[in-house]
Amino acid sequence: MVGEIMHSDIVKLKREDSLHKALDIMYDHNINGAPVVDENGKLTGMIVKADIYRFLMEEGHYDTCPVDWVMAKDVVTAKSDEDILVVAKRLREKNIVSIPVIDDKNTVKGIISIEDIMDYVIKKF
């Protein structure tokens, strides 16, 4: 199950955080993306470095642009009780590298990446 390998101690961003802050946090924690949550911890989006880089190719105000302008709002998610291979297939089909794990109230409980799934497969087999 996804809950066995997801990371629950994760970095979360807020919609109003700047892109500059988001990139600094991602580099500091050596991650490629982070879920975006509201004040109650509910998932509102997902932002990854690649989205920020694409956005930065346009002229703008990098230091002041909020995460909300760039984040994906239609987020692909998983539940902790889902089968790992089902989630791996979803990641591949959607061409994404990580996916937030949410509960029934849309609260972010963790994150799982393609690297986590590969590590699981390597250990298992």
MDAnalysis code that builds the backbone (N, CA, C; Angstrom):
import MDAnalysis as mda
import numpy as np

u = mda.Universe.empty(375, n_residues=125, atom_resindex=np.repeat(np.arange(125), 3), trajectory=True)
u.add_TopologyAttr("name", ["N", "CA", "C"] * 125)
u.add_TopologyAttr("resid", np.arange(1, 126))
u.add_TopologyAttr("resname", ["MET", "VAL", "GLY", "GLU", "ILE", "MET", "HIS", "SER", "ASP", "ILE", "VAL", "LYS", "LEU", "LYS", "ARG", "GLU", "ASP", "SER", "LEU", "HIS", "LYS", "ALA", "LEU", "ASP", "ILE", "MET", "TYR", "ASP", "HIS", "ASN", "ILE", "ASN", "GLY", "ALA", "PRO", "VAL", "VAL", "ASP", "GLU", "ASN", "GLY", "LYS", "LEU", "THR", "GLY", "MET", "ILE", "VAL", "LYS", "ALA", "ASP", "ILE", "TYR", "ARG", "PHE", "LEU", "MET", "GLU", "GLU", "GLY", "HIS", "TYR", "ASP", "THR", "CYS", "PRO", "VAL", "ASP", "TRP", "VAL", "MET", "ALA", "LYS", "ASP", "VAL", "VAL", "THR", "ALA", "LYS", "SER", "ASP", "GLU", "ASP", "ILE", "LEU", "VAL", "VAL", "ALA", "LYS", "ARG", "LEU", "ARG", "GLU", "LYS", "ASN", "ILE", "VAL", "SER", "ILE", "PRO", "VAL", "ILE", "ASP", "ASP", "LYS", "ASN", "THR", "VAL", "LYS", "GLY", "ILE", "ILE", "SER", "ILE", "GLU", "ASP", "ILE", "MET", "ASP", "TYR", "VAL", "ILE", "LYS", "LYS", "PHE"])
u.atoms.positions = np.array([
    [0.818, -1.190, 0.000],
    [0.000, 0.000, 0.000],
    [0.869, 1.265, 0.000],
    [0.334, 2.307, -0.566],
    [1.039, 3.584, -0.667],
    [1.483, 4.085, 0.703],
    [0.643, 3.910, 1.708],
    [0.965, 4.373, 3.054],
    [2.259, 3.794, 3.597],
    [2.678, 2.634, 3.084],
    [3.905, 1.993, 3.542],
    [5.157, 2.727, 3.080],
    [5.084, 3.413, 1.955],
    [6.301, 4.024, 1.404],
    [6.215, 5.537, 1.230],
    [5.050, 6.130, 1.494],
    [4.943, 7.584, 1.315],
    [5.761, 8.313, 2.379],
    [6.136, 9.520, 2.054],
    [6.831, 10.385, 3.011],
    [5.768, 11.254, 3.683],
    [5.693, 11.182, 5.003],
    [4.684, 11.981, 5.703],
    [5.262, 13.260, 6.294],
    [6.571, 13.337, 6.394],
    [7.224, 14.559, 6.868],
    [7.614, 15.356, 5.626],
    [6.654, 16.122, 5.111],
    [6.869, 16.765, 3.819],
    [6.791, 18.285, 3.910],
    [7.351, 18.900, 2.903],
    [7.290, 20.352, 2.761],
    [5.977, 20.698, 2.070],
    [5.282, 21.675, 2.616],
    [4.048, 22.158, 2.004],
    [4.201, 23.652, 1.777],
    [3.652, 24.118, 0.692],
    [3.686, 25.537, 0.374],
    [2.287, 26.121, 0.451],
    [2.225, 27.439, 0.510],
    [0.944, 28.150, 0.512],
    [0.801, 28.890, -0.802],
    [-0.436, 29.146, -1.204],
    [-0.728, 29.814, -2.478],
    [-0.021, 31.158, -2.584],
    [0.105, 31.861, -1.464],
    [0.680, 33.206, -1.489],
    [2.204, 33.224, -1.412],
    [2.846, 32.068, -1.183],
    [4.309, 32.020, -1.181],
    [4.828, 32.437, -2.550],
    [5.958, 33.136, -2.575],
    [6.540, 33.564, -3.852],
    [7.224, 32.388, -4.540],
    [7.379, 32.503, -5.842],
    [8.111, 31.482, -6.593],
    [9.549, 31.391, -6.108],
    [10.112, 32.526, -5.771],
    [11.479, 32.559, -5.242],
    [11.566, 31.715, -3.971],
    [10.636, 31.924, -3.061],
    [10.600, 31.145, -1.819],
    [10.391, 29.662, -2.120],
    [9.492, 29.362, -3.051],
    [9.216, 27.958, -3.400],
    [10.475, 27.268, -3.912],
    [11.200, 27.927, -4.825],
    [12.435, 27.323, -5.346],
    [13.483, 27.177, -4.262],
    [13.626, 28.189, -3.405],
    [14.591, 28.092, -2.301],
    [14.278, 26.893, -1.416],
    [13.015, 26.712, -1.084],
    [12.605, 25.581, -0.234],
    [12.877, 24.261, -0.936],
    [12.551, 24.178, -2.222],
    [12.789, 22.931, -2.959],
    [14.274, 22.595, -3.004],
    [15.118, 23.594, -3.240],
    [16.557, 23.342, -3.256],
    [17.072, 22.970, -1.867],
    [16.609, 23.669, -0.835],
    [17.046, 23.381, 0.539],
    [16.698, 21.959, 0.965],
    [15.565, 21.446, 0.489],
    [15.106, 20.109, 0.881],
    [15.377, 19.045, -0.182],
    [16.050, 19.454, -1.264],
    [16.391, 18.531, -2.348],
    [15.164, 17.786, -2.878],
    [14.117, 18.569, -3.189],
    [12.887, 18.006, -3.734],
    [12.552, 18.699, -5.048],
    [11.738, 18.051, -5.862],
    [11.360, 18.611, -7.160],
    [10.013, 19.306, -7.147],
    [9.240, 19.120, -6.106],
    [7.924, 19.737, -6.050],
    [7.335, 19.634, -4.665],
    [6.203, 20.320, -4.493],
    [5.546, 20.304, -3.189],
    [4.058, 20.562, -3.354],
    [3.260, 19.959, -2.478],
    [1.836, 20.271, -2.489],
    [1.607, 21.689, -1.962],
    [0.561, 22.316, -2.453],
    [0.162, 23.640, -1.998],
    [-1.123, 23.452, -1.204],
    [-1.136, 23.974, 0.031],
    [-2.284, 23.754, 0.918],
    [-2.834, 25.085, 1.421],
    [-4.083, 25.038, 1.865],
    [-4.673, 26.227, 2.478],
    [-4.361, 26.220, 3.967],
    [-4.928, 27.170, 4.709],
    [-4.631, 27.300, 6.142],
    [-5.080, 26.097, 6.967],
    [-5.968, 25.253, 6.407],
    [-6.426, 24.053, 7.102],
    [-5.692, 22.789, 6.657],
    [-4.683, 22.962, 5.825],
    [-3.928, 21.807, 5.341],
    [-4.587, 21.081, 4.183],
    [-5.643, 21.661, 3.616],
    [-6.348, 21.053, 2.481],
    [-5.584, 21.341, 1.192],
    [-5.501, 20.344, 0.353],
    [-4.782, 20.457, -0.908],
    [-5.473, 21.448, -1.840],
    [-4.714, 22.411, -2.361],
    [-5.257, 23.358, -3.337],
    [-4.486, 23.322, -4.646],
    [-3.315, 22.685, -4.644],
    [-2.526, 22.611, -5.862],
    [-1.238, 21.853, -5.650],
    [-0.459, 21.792, -6.699],
    [0.841, 21.134, -6.678],
    [1.765, 21.968, -7.538],
    [2.971, 22.222, -7.061],
    [3.934, 22.983, -7.843],
    [5.238, 22.213, -7.927],
    [5.815, 22.210, -9.123],
    [7.086, 21.526, -9.347],
    [8.056, 22.495, -10.016],
    [9.334, 22.203, -9.876],
    [10.372, 23.073, -10.439],
    [10.157, 23.314, -11.930],
    [9.810, 22.276, -12.662],
    [9.651, 22.413, -14.112],
    [8.591, 23.457, -14.452],
    [7.497, 23.504, -13.693],
    [6.459, 24.517, -13.937],
    [6.997, 25.920, -13.687],
    [7.788, 26.063, -12.637],
    [8.371, 27.373, -12.326],
    [9.339, 27.784, -13.436],
    [10.170, 26.863, -13.891],
    [11.130, 27.191, -14.943],
    [10.415, 27.616, -16.225],
    [9.335, 26.903, -16.580],
    [8.578, 27.286, -17.770],
    [8.007, 28.698, -17.609],
    [7.493, 28.984, -16.431],
    [6.929, 30.302, -16.147],
    [8.000, 31.384, -16.229],
    [9.195, 31.075, -15.752],
    [10.266, 32.064, -15.730],
    [10.797, 32.407, -17.120],
    [10.459, 31.608, -18.100],
    [10.876, 31.916, -19.469],
    [10.131, 33.145, -19.986],
    [9.021, 33.469, -19.367],
    [8.270, 34.686, -19.690],
    [8.761, 35.789, -18.765],
    [8.706, 37.023, -19.227],
    [9.092, 38.127, -18.359],
    [8.089, 38.259, -17.227],
    [8.579, 38.559, -16.054],
    [7.692, 38.689, -14.914],
    [8.437, 39.134, -13.684],
    [7.779, 39.009, -12.586],
    [8.335, 39.435, -11.308],
    [8.550, 38.212, -10.435],
    [9.653, 37.542, -10.675],
    [9.978, 36.279, -10.015],
    [9.899, 36.371, -8.499],
    [10.387, 37.454, -7.937],
    [10.414, 37.581, -6.480],
    [9.036, 37.797, -5.878],
    [8.100, 38.291, -6.665],
    [6.795, 38.625, -6.102],
    [5.651, 37.771, -6.633],
    [5.871, 37.009, -7.676],
    [4.800, 36.164, -8.214],
    [4.451, 35.071, -7.205],
    [3.171, 34.909, -6.893],
    [2.791, 33.855, -5.946],
    [2.758, 32.481, -6.612],
    [2.912, 31.478, -5.806],
    [2.827, 30.084, -6.239],
    [1.508, 29.842, -6.977],
    [0.451, 30.491, -6.529],
    [-0.885, 30.317, -7.101],
    [-0.910, 30.564, -8.612],
    [-0.052, 31.421, -9.131],
    [-0.043, 31.733, -10.551],
    [0.498, 30.586, -11.396],
    [1.269, 29.706, -10.779],
    [1.990, 28.687, -11.535],
    [1.543, 27.258, -11.198],
    [1.060, 27.056, -10.003],
    [0.756, 25.698, -9.543],
    [-0.334, 25.035, -10.390],
    [-0.267, 23.710, -10.447],
    [-1.337, 22.926, -11.061],
    [-2.491, 22.882, -10.073],
    [-3.681, 23.204, -10.540],
    [-4.845, 23.225, -9.645],
    [-5.670, 21.948, -9.738],
    [-5.523, 21.230, -10.828],
    [-6.207, 19.952, -11.011],
    [-5.189, 18.861, -10.693],
    [-5.047, 18.557, -9.408],
    [-3.959, 17.708, -8.935],
    [-4.352, 16.232, -8.943],
    [-3.468, 15.421, -9.473],
    [-3.609, 13.968, -9.416],
    [-3.169, 13.547, -8.024],
    [-3.995, 12.768, -7.328],
    [-3.700, 12.385, -5.951],
    [-3.773, 10.875, -5.766],
    [-3.379, 10.451, -4.579],
    [-3.474, 9.044, -4.185],
    [-3.993, 8.984, -2.760],
    [-4.456, 7.812, -2.369],
    [-4.872, 7.532, -0.999],
    [-3.875, 6.537, -0.410],
    [-3.700, 6.598, 0.902],
    [-2.686, 5.753, 1.542],
    [-2.995, 4.261, 1.444],
    [-4.254, 3.906, 1.209],
    [-4.607, 2.482, 1.127],
    [-4.623, 1.951, -0.311],
    [-4.165, 2.758, -1.263],
    [-4.116, 2.303, -2.653],
    [-2.899, 1.413, -2.894],
    [-3.023, 0.553, -3.871],
    [-1.935, -0.320, -4.285],
    [-0.829, 0.516, -4.940],
    [0.392, 0.224, -4.588],
    [1.543, 0.975, -5.097],
    [1.633, 0.908, -6.622],
    [1.385, -0.243, -7.196],
    [1.494, -0.373, -8.650],
    [0.396, 0.392, -9.381],
    [-0.763, 0.523, -8.783],
    [-1.845, 1.322, -9.370],
    [-1.420, 2.788, -9.412],
    [-0.816, 3.258, -8.332],
    [-0.343, 4.640, -8.276],
    [0.828, 4.845, -9.236],
    [1.709, 3.856, -9.348],
    [2.828, 3.944, -10.289],
    [2.301, 4.098, -11.722],
    [1.285, 3.349, -12.053],
    [0.669, 3.441, -13.380],
    [0.076, 4.837, -13.597],
    [-0.569, 5.378, -12.577],
    [-1.153, 6.719, -12.669],
    [-0.060, 7.763, -12.908],
    [1.058, 7.656, -12.180],
    [2.177, 8.575, -12.382],
    [2.686, 8.512, -13.827],
    [2.827, 7.314, -14.324],
    [3.337, 7.123, -15.689],
    [2.363, 7.657, -16.723],
    [1.078, 7.340, -16.562],
    [0.058, 7.792, -17.520],
    [-0.050, 9.307, -17.564],
    [0.104, 9.947, -16.422],
    [-0.022, 11.404, -16.339],
    [1.311, 12.113, -16.554],
    [2.384, 11.327, -16.685],
    [3.728, 11.863, -16.906],
    [4.135, 12.843, -15.799],
    [3.936, 12.410, -14.569],
    [4.328, 13.210, -13.414],
    [5.285, 12.411, -12.540],
    [6.027, 13.117, -11.682],
    [7.063, 12.441, -10.911],
    [6.712, 12.256, -9.438],
    [5.711, 12.983, -8.950],
    [5.299, 12.781, -7.558],
    [3.827, 13.099, -7.423],
    [3.246, 12.584, -6.353],
    [1.808, 12.691, -6.183],
    [1.490, 12.850, -4.691],
    [0.657, 13.836, -4.344],
    [0.277, 13.987, -2.936],
    [-0.655, 12.853, -2.507],
    [-0.492, 12.433, -1.271],
    [-1.370, 11.421, -0.680],
    [-2.316, 12.169, 0.252],
    [-3.623, 12.016, 0.005],
    [-4.618, 12.757, 0.774],
    [-5.551, 11.804, 1.498],
    [-6.258, 12.351, 2.508],
    [-7.285, 11.576, 3.192],
    [-8.651, 11.935, 2.606],
    [-9.710, 11.430, 3.222],
    [-11.062, 11.657, 2.717],
    [-11.502, 13.113, 2.818],
    [-10.802, 13.916, 3.611],
    [-11.134, 15.336, 3.763],
    [-10.249, 16.228, 2.897],
    [-9.490, 15.603, 1.979],
    [-8.585, 16.312, 1.073],
    [-7.401, 16.951, 1.797],
    [-7.073, 16.445, 2.987],
    [-5.925, 16.917, 3.738],
    [-4.694, 16.123, 3.298],
    [-3.613, 16.826, 3.053],
    [-2.382, 16.169, 2.607],
    [-1.762, 15.404, 3.770],
    [-1.548, 14.118, 3.548],
    [-0.955, 13.245, 4.557],
    [0.459, 12.821, 4.209],
    [0.821, 12.982, 2.944],
    [2.150, 12.578, 2.528],
    [2.346, 12.826, 1.051],
    [3.441, 12.329, 0.556],
    [3.751, 12.432, -0.870],
    [4.520, 11.185, -1.267],
    [4.325, 10.759, -2.494],
    [5.043, 9.599, -3.012],
    [5.585, 9.967, -4.383],
    [6.822, 9.591, -4.636],
    [7.466, 9.927, -5.908],
    [7.794, 8.654, -6.674],
    [8.125, 8.850, -7.917],
    [8.530, 7.728, -8.746],
    [9.792, 7.063, -8.180],
    [10.660, 7.873, -7.554],
    [11.859, 7.317, -6.922],
    [11.493, 6.410, -5.747],
    [10.477, 6.806, -4.975],
    [10.019, 5.976, -3.855],
    [9.520, 4.628, -4.358],
    [8.790, 4.658, -5.460],
    [8.257, 3.422, -6.029],
    [9.397, 2.551, -6.560],
    [10.374, 3.167, -7.211],
    [11.527, 2.397, -7.710],
    [12.299, 1.764, -6.552],
    [12.517, 2.518, -5.485],
    [13.198, 1.970, -4.300],
    [12.424, 0.783, -3.730],
    [11.104, 0.896, -3.693],
    [10.248, -0.186, -3.194],
    [10.410, -1.425, -4.067],
    [10.366, -1.248, -5.376],
    [10.489, -2.371, -6.297],
    [11.854, -3.035, -6.166],
    [12.891, -2.228, -6.066],
    [14.258, -2.767, -5.938],
    [14.395, -3.590, -4.653],
    [13.875, -3.088, -3.556],
    [13.948, -3.814, -2.275],
    [13.100, -5.080, -2.300],
    [11.939, -5.002, -2.942],
    [10.999, -6.122, -2.948],
    [11.491, -7.279, -3.813],
    [12.116, -6.941, -4.931],
    [12.519, -7.982, -5.865],
    [14.006, -8.045, -5.939],
])
